[in-house]
Amino acid sequence: MRRATTRPETETRPMNQSDTSPATTAGTGAHAGPLPEQAITARRVDKTYRGDSGASVHALKAVDLDVPRGGIFGLLGPNGAGKSTFINILAGLVVKSAGTAEVWGINIDREPRLARAAIGVVPQELNLDAFFSPHEMLEVQAGFYGVPPAERRTMEILERVGLAEKAKAYSRSLSGGMRRRLLVAKALVHNPPVLVLDEPTAGVDIELRQSLWEFVRELNTNGTTVVLTTHYLEEAEELCDRIAIINQGQVIACDDTRALVQRLDNKELRITVGEPLDALPGALSRFTVDLPDDRTLVFRYRTRETEVREILSAVAEAGLSVADLSTEEPDLEDVFLALTRGAVPGNSDGG
């Protein structure tokens, strides 16, 4: 299974390779001085609000979280876990009840304008003005962030998201996939060093999804820190260097992707033998093994307790020949389900 590689901790250039860097540009939410070690830092962030029934809802419970600069970070959790609430707090759309948070080293309470300029958010909802063209929409968005006309990259951004030919079309005429790409373009107009993608591939086709991820990888390679929320866990496992899982408003796990998957220390070895079996041989009784048919043995074991060679030796000791074998290891979906159901110990240290 392919993993995202670790990015070097150096300043890189944005898409146009100009002298304007997302880490140093005035007016883009960055600050002068050395680059921050963490793109996002949250300490004891809490959010309580009043629900429709009038009862208090505890959406976030003392969340501690660090998002390292320069990587692709996955923020996963079931529906209603608190992911969108956390993102909206960082973006200045929701006021937290307690705790502290920083975006690109900027405190969201002390310097809210700078903090908001340091982050671009691509929301789940397709919230576009039907009577604006993509070009007009990006120009207006750039104006909101105070980007001078001479520094705007409207056509460059539209070109990169594949919408240059639709620059003057009404957004109501765009397909769902094009509208999704336009949301990404809007989030990039102020050249933010941190980009949050909230379920960016929901409802889009496979070709568009692959195109979007290629673009995201390019942005990341050029210095943008990407935070991704998605229900497509195979995407998170493929793309993300590090993953945090939120459940019921709490961070229940945060680790490098490979280490997170390895927490579920279960493995399955399926062996097809050359001889028909009426029952399990005694030589295999010390293992957890099933016999789904007269020529198949399915072993379930923990890798830290049992090695494959031990199983194969026992099969040979039973006088059986191996015609075929295959192994199955847990993936991120298995770990996610186990953690959210409490079957695997979590790690909520935020780091």
N, C-alpha and C positions, 0 to 999 in steps of 0.2 A: 504494500500500500504506500503510495507516494506521499511524502510529507513536505510541507513548506520549509525552505531552508532558512537558517538564521540570517538576518540582515546585519551588515556591519554597522556599528554605532558611530557613523559619520554623517555629516551634513551632506545631503544630495540635492539635486535640482528638480524643480517641478517639470511638468510636461514640455514646456517650450524651451527648456534648457537655457533660459535667460539668466540675467544677473539678479532676478527677483526670486528669492527662495521663500518657501512657506514658513521657514523658521525665522526669517530675519526681516521680512517686509513690514514697513510701518503701515498701520491701518489694516492689517490682515489678522490681528488678534495675537501676534507674537510680541515678544519684548526683546530689548537689546540684552546682550550678554550671552553666556554659554547656554547651550541647548539643555532643556530639562531632561532628567533621567527618566521621568515618568510623563507620559502624555496626559494621563488622567490619574488623579489621586482622590480617593474618597475615604473619609474617616467618620465612622458612626453616623452615617447619613440615614435619617429617619423621615418617614412621611406617613402622617395620619390624616384622613379626610372623612367627611361625613357622606355616607352612602345614600342611595335613593330611599332607603327605608328609615333614614334618620340615625341609624347606628354608625358608630365609628368603624372605619376600615383601616387596618394597619398595613399599608401597601409596602413599605420598606422598614426593615427592623435592624437598625444599627449596622448598615452595610459598610464594610471595609473592603476597598478594592484598589489595586494598582494596575494600570495599563501601561506597559513599557513602551517607550518611544521607538518607532521604526518598524513595528511588526503588524501582523494582522491578528486581532484579538477577537475571540468568539465570546459572545454573551448569550447564553442559552438558558432556557427554562420553559416550563409549561405555560399555557395561556393563563394570564392573570398572576404570573409569578412576581411581577414588579419590574420587568425589563424596560418597558416603555416609560414608566414613571421615572426610573433612574435616568434614562436618556433625556427626558424632558426637563429634569432638574438641571442637568449639565448644560442644556441648551437655553436655559432661562425661561422656559415655558411653564414650569411648575415650581412653586416655592416650597422648599423642603421644610420639614418641621424641626429638624435638629441636625447637628453634625456640620462638617466642613467638606468642601470639594474644590479641587483645582483642575483647570484645563490648561495644558501647556505651561504649567507653573503659575497660572494666574488664578487667584482666589475669586470664585464666582460671586461672592458677597461684596468684597471690597472693591473689585474692578469688574462689575458685571458687563460693561460694554466691551472691554477688551476680551474677557472670557468668551463672550458669545461670538466675537469675531474670530476666535481661534478654533471654532468648531463648525463643521458643516453637517447638517442632518438630512438624510434622505428618508422621509416618513413612509409608513405603510400605505397611507391613503393617497389617492391620486388627486391631490388638492390643487388643481390648475384652473386658471381663469380661461373659460372657453373662448373668449373674444380677443385674447392676446396671442400674438405669434410667439414662437420660441425666441426669436431675436429680441422682441419687445420685452418678453418676460425676463430674460437674462439681464437686459439693460436696466430694468426697474430694480431687480434684485441687487445688482451691483451698486445702484444708487442708494439703496437702503443701507449698505455697508460702507458707504463713503468712498468707494473706489473711483478715482478720477477717470474721466472719459479716456484720457490718453493711456491709462494703464489697464483698461478693460480688454479681455480676451474672448469676447462673445463668440465670434465666428470660429476661433480656434477650438473653443470648448465644444461648440455644436458639431464641428468636424470630428472631434475625437469620440463623441457619443453617437456618431452616425446620423446626425440630424441637419447637416448643412443644407441639403436640398429642400428641407422643410422649414428653413429659417423664417420665411415670410408667410407660412400657412397658418391659419387659425388652429389653435391647439385642439379645438373640438373635432378637427378632421384627422387627428393623429390616432393611430392604433393604440391599444393598451400597452404594448411593448415600447412604442415610441414615447408615450407619456411617462413610462417608468424611466426611460433614459433621460427625458427632459428634467425629471426631478433630480437625477444625479447631476446634471449640468447646472441646475440652480444652486445646488449645494457647493459647487466649485467656483462660483464667480468671484469670491473674495479670497481665493487661494488659501484655504484654511489648512493648517498643519495636521488637524485631526478630522477625519471623515467618519461619520456614523451611518451605517446602512441598516435600516430597520426593516427586516423582511423584504429585501430588494427584489427577490426573484419570485415572490408570491404571484401565482397565476400567469407566469410567462413561459414561453415554449423553451425547449431544450437549446435551440440554436441561439436565442437571445441570452439565455442564462450563461452559456459558455462565452459569448461575446462580452457580457458584462464582467465576468470573472477575469477575463484576459485584461480588460481595462483596469479593473481593481488592482491586479498584480502589477501592472505598469505604474499606476499611481503610487503604490507602495514601494516599488523599486526606486522611484524618483523622490522618495522622502516622506510621503504622507502616511501617517499612522491610521490604520483602518480598524474600526470597531464594527463587528458584524453580529446582528441577531438573525437567526433563521430557524425554521422548523425542518429544513433539509439537513439532517445531521451528517450525512455523507459529505456535503459541501463543507461544513465546518471542519470536519476531520481532514479534508483535503487541503483546505486553504489556511487554516489558522495555526499560528505558532503556539498560541497559548489560549486556554479556554476557562471561563468561569461559568458555573451553573448556579442559577438563582431559583429557589423554590420557596413559595409562601413568604416572599419578601426578604429572605436571607440567602447569603452566599454560602452554599453547602460544599462547594469544591472550587478550587482555582489552582491550575497546574499547567505545565507544558502538555501539549496534546498527547504526545507519546506516553508520558508518565501517567496521564489520566486514564488512558485506555488500558495500560498495564495494571491498574489497580484491581481490575476484575480478573483475578488470577485463575480463570477457568479455561480449559482447552478440551477439545473433543478430537479423538483419533478414531477414524472409521477404517476397519480392515476387512477386506474381502478375502476369505480363505479358499483354498482349493478343494477342501474336503467338506461334505455336508455334515452338519451337526444336529444332534437331537437335543443336546443340553450343553451347558457351559462346562468345559473341562475343569477339573479341580485345580490345575496349575494356575488358573486365572482367578481363583476365588478371592485373592487378596486385593483385587482391583474393583472399582465400580464399573461394571460392564453390562451391556444389554445385548440380547440376541434377537434383533427384529426379524430376521429370517434365517434359514439354515446355513447360510454362507457369509453372514455379515456380523462382525463384532464391533460394537460401539463403546469405546472407552472414554470416560469422563474423569479428568484429573486436574490437579493443580501443578503448575510447572515448577514451583519451588519445592514440591514434595516428591514428584515423580518425573523421571526422564523417559523419553520415547524408547530408548534402547532397553530399558527394564521391561517395558510392555512387549517389545518384539522378542526379547529373550524368553519371556514366559510363553508367548505364542509358539515359539520353536520348541520349548520344553514340552508343550502339550501335543507335539507331533503334527502341528499344522503348518501348511505352507501358505505364504502370502501371495495372493494373486494381484491385489491392488490395495492401495491405502491412500487416505486423504486426511487432512487436518482442518479444523475450523477454530478460529480464534475470535474472541470478543471484539466488537467494534465500538465506536462512540455511542451508537444507539443503545447497545446493551448496557454500557456504563451509565448513560443518562437515565435509563429506566430503573436500573438498580439503585442509583443515588437518590432519585426523586421518590422512590418507594422505600428508602431507608435500608436497603440490603447491603450497601457498601459504605464504610466509614468515609465521611467527607473531610474536607480541609478548608475551613473558612477563614484562613489567616489573611486573605486578600492579596497575598503576594505570590 
